[in-house]
Amino acid sequence: MILAVWVPLLMPFVAVPAARRLADALRPVHAVRLLVATGIGLALCSLTALTLLVVPGATRLPAVAALGELVGPLSGITPAPAVPLAATALVLLTGCAAAVGLTARRHWTELHRAAHPGGELAVLRDSRPDAYALPGRPGIPGRIVVTTGMLRALDPAEREALLAHERAHLTGRHHLLVVAAEAAALCHPALRALRAPLGYALERCADEAAATAVGDRRVAARAIGRAALAARAAEAVARPRPRVALAAAAGPVPRRVAALLGRGAPRRFGRAAAATLLACLVVSGTAALDAASDLHSSIETAQGENPQR
């Protein structure tokens, strides 16, 4: 159990390099699904490992031992480090739970503040170019917010592509995937590195939706490039966006434009990167189950030493 329990805590460090290649190596929708599954799966396995580290130390306490009907120490558990490890793991678990809870509450509060009843499109009278997708909440749908400055910066076809991009963020509920990645990052520090590839993959999903909507990849690429340039030029004086907003001008725009025009990075490493992430999930989950099984056997052995049983 002692060896297996560390595998889920180390596996995220192996997954991160493969995740960085994945966003360019797979189709965006597949990359998003795998990155989200990897982040959530590895985070859950890490939390399971921390929980398993708490149990041996906790059973050293008389009250816990009596509750579990234990009359002897757990077999295969070294007594000396058990209590310090349990205390450290408990602190980490408590910190993770508090951080995830605060993040979920903050996101819900921001959705309530940002959501306003109305149509799908809100045009702000502002000469500063900006556009973003503002997620909704139950009972109030999301909205596309665009300034008059952004509308003037684009021609009609480019406006259609920009609106289609933002609409894809809303219909795909991309803000929930971003929150899931943030929650996973709070459970393991290595998983913070998954947020950038996921953000890029989400923007690529919206880019592809825009290209499909207008029927011209070059128009979509031009719209994203021009929108990003216009927004960046006005960045110093632009009004702050709500934190839950997703914008077409975000992320590595040159890479996204190159991908739309078919000049992106080669995809020959896609299967290898995907296989690596899947292997990390399988190994981490298997190790967590193995450690849990060993701990359960140790508890049953300790209970079986009771002559009254």
Secondary structure by P-SEA (a helix, b strand, c coil): ccccccccccccccaaaaaaaccccccaaaaaaaaaaaaaaaaaaaaaaaaaaaaaaaaccaaaaaaaccccccccccccaaaaaaaaaaaaaaaaaaaaaaaaaaaaaaaaaaccccccbbbbcccccbbbbbbbcccbbbbbbbcaaaaaaccaaaaaaaaaaaaaaaaaaaaaaaaaaaaaaaaccccccaaaaaaaaaaaaaaaaaaaaaccaaaaaaaaaaaaaaaaaacccccccccccccccccaaaaaaaaaacccccccaaaaaaaaaaaaaaaaaaaaaaaaaaaaaaaaaaaaacccc
